[in-house]
Amino acid sequence: MNVSGVSASVSAAPRRAHVIVCGNAKGGTGKSTFAMHIAVALLRAGNRVATIDLDTAQQSLTRYVENRRRWVRATGIAVALPDHRDVPHHAHDAVSEGATFAALANALAGVDAAFDFVVIDTAAGDTFLGRLAHRLADTLVTPLNDSLIDLEALGDLPPAGRGSPSGSGYAQAVAQARDERRRADGRLLDWIVACNRVPVTAAGEAKIAPRLRDMASRLGFRFADGISQRALFDELFATGLTALDEFDGRSANSRANLAHLAARQEMRRLMDHMRLLHGKPPMPGSEPQAGATDAAITPAL
């Protein structure tokens, strides 16, 4: 099936919901973590949010939502929950692509009219569903570990001092999605690369920063700080919680967590950079309250 033809038919349909896609050809960068946190941030700002999991093999976002629902049942503490749906797994062949597209269409059915935002999590690699999702995106968020290996996933990196990076692989796929979206309905895709901080030497950081700036200029993305508290985010996944959740102490084994506060600030900065909450009420807890503790209480993990 021609991905351009089917995606153009979806892109050109009347749209109301703002579609946010979390995508990267490389795995292990935190796409599902970003998807859930973005969804919760939007929900807490009073928006109606749907989430769709297109990673039919791993289904990390689906498991995250299920863990969240389990937390609510176990504790009786209400937390913001998106309206979630996933796409069933199909074999990767030409015959199944029709069924795959139909499954995505079913997941999207009614979403535009019923929700303000749709957050889509995609699988690593080059997949049919991933290509479709990128052509639907209004905002694309690409989590990226702060390393030369991950930068290579965006484009070819020449030896230092021997030219500038060129788009290939994933960056080329994004460029194609942008072009098709523009031709389909005139909309422009806003691409944000969120750089997760990983331990690097000073020499390594000196190599990464200028290349990232050059790639942003040449490939057409904005870059923002991502996350550094990876261990905490992994623990939150197991309970279904996010760094943005606040608790009132009713749960057993709860305590303040400085790493949680740092993670919360990271996600707030990302949301500010995405510019999706302008004109909306501030995210709950975004300003310190007199007499409050350092933050929300998070369960001991």
C-alpha positions, 0 to 999 in steps of 0.5 A, spaced: 500 500 500 502 506 498 503 510 504 502 517 501 496 516 498 492 513 505 496 518 509 494 524 505 486 522 505 487 522 513 491 528 513 486 532 508 480 530 512 477 536 517 481 536 523 480 539 530 484 535 535 492 537 535 496 531 534 502 530 538 507 524 535 512 521 539 517 518 534 524 516 533 527 511 529 532 509 535 529 505 541 530 506 548 530 514 548 523 514 552 518 515 547 513 512 551 515 516 558 514 523 554 508 521 551 504 519 558 507 525 561 505 530 555 498 527 556 498 528 563 500 535 563 495 537 558 489 533 562 491 537 568 491 543 564 483 542 563 484 539 556 481 532 553 486 528 551 486 521 547 492 517 547 494 511 541 499 506 542 502 504 535 508 500 538 504 493 536 510 489 539 512 493 545 506 496 547 509 500 552 504 506 553 498 501 553 502 498 559 503 505 562 496 506 562 494 499 565 499 500 570 496 507 572 489 504 572 491 499 577 494 504 581 487 508 581 484 501 583 489 499 588 489 506 592 482 509 591 486 516 589 484 519 582 489 521 577 488 524 570 487 518 565 487 519 558 482 516 553 487 510 551 486 506 545 491 501 541 492 498 534 492 490 534 499 487 531 499 485 524 504 481 520 509 486 516 507 484 509 503 488 503 497 484 504 496 486 512 498 494 511 490 494 509 488 491 515 493 496 519 491 502 516 484 500 518 486 499 525 489 506 525 483 509 522 478 505 527 483 508 533 482 515 530 475 514 529 471 520 533 477 523 536 478 529 532 471 531 534 471 529 542 478 531 544 483 537 544 489 533 543 491 526 541 498 523 543 501 518 539 506 513 541 510 510 535 515 504 535 522 504 533 525 503 526 521 504 520 514 502 520 508 503 516 504 505 522 510 510 524 510 513 517 502 514 517 503 517 524 508 522 522 504 525 516 498 526 521 502 530 526 502 537 528 507 537 533 513 531 533 517 530 539 523 526 538 527 524 545 534 523 543 539 521 548 545 526 548 550 522 545 553 521 538 550 515 537 543 518 537 545 524 533 547 519 528 540 516 528 537 523 525 543 524 520 549 523 517 555 526 522 561 527 518 568 527 521 569 533 526 571 539 521 570 536 515 563 538 513 556 539 516 551 533 518 546 531 512 539 529 513 538 521 512 534 516 515 529 518 520 530 526 518 529 524 511 523 521 513 520 527 517 522 531 511 517 527 507 512 527 512 512 534 512 512 535 505 506 531 504 502 534 510 504 541 507 501 539 500 495 535 503 492 541 508 497 546 508 499 545 515 506 545 518 509 540 522 513 543 528 519 538 530 522 538 537 528 534 539 528 533 546 535 531 548 536 527 554 542 528 559 546 522 559 553 522 563 558 524 558 565 527 558 567 535 557 570 533 551 564 529 549 559 534 550 563 539 547 563 535 540 555 534 541 553 541 542 555 544 536 553 538 532 546 539 535 545 546 533 548 545 526 543 539 525 537 543 528 539 549 523 539 544 517 534 539 518 529 544 521 527 542 528 527 546 535 531 543 540 529 542 548 532 539 554 529 532 555 530 528 561 536 526 566 532 522 571 531 516 567 532 511 573 526 515 577 522 515 570 523 507 569 520 506 577 514 511 575 512 507 569 512 501 574 506 504 578 503 508 572 505 514 575 508 521 572 512 526 575 507 531 574 502 527 579 501 530 586 498 526 592 495 528 598 498 523 603 493 518 603 497 512 600 501 508 604 509 508 603 509 515 600 514 520 601 517 527 598 522 525 593 528 530 590 529 526 584 521 527 583 521 534 583 527 535 578 523 530 574 517 534 574 521 541 573 524 537 566 517 536 564 514 543 565 520 546 561 519 541 555 511 543 556 513 550 556 518 549 550 512 546 546 508 552 547 501 548 547 498 551 554 499 558 552 492 561 553 490 555 558 490 555 566 497 554 569 499 547 570 497 545 577 502 546 582 506 550 577 507 555 582 510 554 589 504 555 595 505 558 601 506 553 607 506 547 602 512 542 602 517 542 597 512 538 592 507 533 591 508 527 595 510 521 591 510 513 593 516 510 595 518 506 589 
